[in-house]
Amino acid sequence: MEFSGYARPNGVGVRNHVVVMSTVGCAGDAAERIARLNPKAKLLVHTQGCSQTPPDIALVEKVLVNLALNPNVHSVLLVSLGCESVSADRIADRISEAKRVEVVRVQERGLSDAVSRGSDLVRGMCEEAERARRETADLSEIKLAVKCGASDFTSGIVSNPVVGRVSDIVVGEGGTVIFGETTELIGAEHVLAKRAASEDVARRLLEAVEDVERRAISMGVDMRGGQPTAGNIRGGITTIEEKSLGAICKTGSSRLVDVVGYGDLVSSKGLVFMDSPGREIESLTGLAAGGAQVMLFTTGLGAPQGFPTVPVVKVSGNPETCNKLAEHIDVDLSPVLHGEEGVEGAARRVLGETLEVASGKATRAELLGYDKFLNIYVRGPVI
Amino acid sequence: MTRRKAIVTHEDDNVASALTALGRGEVVEVEIGGSLFEVEVLSDVPFGHKFALMDIPRGGNVVKYGEVIGRATRDIARGEHVHVHNVESLRARGDLRPHRQSQNLT
């Protein structure tokens, strides 16, 4: 199976984005103005990058580097303030190993100058990017992220099992499938651990789940309302165990070959788990940093968001959601709910749509521009 | 084609999920492991919510996907709506810890 993408030194991109990325929250305004002057560029702004613990500073640097290294990104303008804790030079050095990167700093000569110089650089990068051409690539080049959000009972019965079948096909073709959401393994980790390719992988998976459960317990509360969310409960999901058992259906039946940390670059082929929170924005950010070029996102109640640099294909098995929120849903899986369509046929439809999106077809979130936000999941306090 | 009104995900399950809103007194056919059974629904069950396929005693496991999804907090009768009002999670329950600790102290 094939798609058509942009060959880069570190993989095949399915998009050709020039990115304007702030290194720190205080440079966000400057980055936003540069992107506004260059509507073809993608803006990546966030609130991290300064006054954090050293492990979080290192994590933010890693995630920014890996977001920039995603093969969907053609080239990068880093917008720095100048005095932040993360190092724009260090970030730029690592990005430059794979693609063009430039840096502007607001503290050099102020906002107007940074915007003017930055905008000129971005205009040049956009012209370069336009010369890039798509080439045929094999499905084995794909890193597909799978994620669920705004889940209801249809997620565990329809959309996650269908995506699970897609995951198996991608892994079978030599590709990579990345999933995360550690909280949503609580109560289902024993099922996944049995599929681990080695004892070491099983141990790392169980440790990640133990860690997140310990943190939940240490807060001295019943998680319900937070996990499952109020919306999940309205949608018929009663406990975190039920949510998790439904969520892991999207991983299919392949062996679990690796466990990576949040925002780590994924290098293994096959099914890989990324230790990451369930909340959409942080989760998608981690998966994009992991190198996913395309994401399959199952939803019950209707989660509309995409991601700035990675197309997110929305699929739902809830007939009411597919009807009411048609503008947000890329693939309607509701015929599966009442047995009018089988899982296999539905999976082929989803895979077909995924390959078309990889080859350039815009997702609903891209068409609507519902894809502006990212957030880096840090553990420590703001200090 | 008659649309199925409820689905059972695994033959070990003791709950079914409603594929349409069910009214109290409605008799629903469910398929478990290839065989058909009838269950009379004892309370209104919203779309997507669960009802019991058999009596589940207080403290008994609630099973879906062939796995334990929680514990009954009161006796649940066959056909009754099963949700947060009569099932609790067994995992990540920080609210239970102080209780356990105080029990250990006595």
Interface residues (C-beta under 8 A of the other chain):
Chain A: D152 F153 T154 G156 I157 I186 G187 A188 V191 E213 A216 I217 S218 M219 G220 V221 D222 M223 R224 Q227 I233 G235 G236 T238 T239 I240 E241 E242 L245 G246 E320 L337 H338 G339 E340
Chain B: M1 R3 R4 I7 T9 S17 A18 L19 P46 F47 G48 H49 K50 V62 K64 Y65 E67 V68 I69 G70 V82 H83 V84 V87 E88 S89 L90 R91 A92 R93 G94 D95 L96 R97 P98
